[in-house]
Amino acid sequence: MSTSELACTYACLILHDDGIPITAEKISTLVKAANVNVESYWPNLFAKLCEKKNIEDLIMNVGAGGGGVAAAAPVAVAAAAPAAEEKKKAEPEPESDDDEPMMDLFGDM
């Protein structure tokens, strides 16, 4: 996703959260206030999308996928399972590095 798309997405979410009607002008205003340069067509596209779709439904169904892919996935997994099991039996397990302390990514806070 490009910076322009992401900026317009956040602008739409902000407007929706505040209960303000989502228009291209208001999206452009928020994006400009954030000092993000976007192509002029992005705010119009996002405003049209928000007119036709319920934002609550879009937010609640973020992880929902298409039905066709889900039906094919179990077949692929079932076909690959015997091969994976054979490979697992043939390969020795790698040694663990549990002796070394974990690196602290955030330092002392």
ABEGO torsion letter per residue (X at the ends): XBAAAAAAAAAAAAAAAAGBBBBAAAAAAAAAAAGBBBBAAAAAAAAAAAAABBAAAAAAAAABBBAAAAAAAAAAAAAAAAAAAAAAAABBBBBBAAABBBBBAAEBX
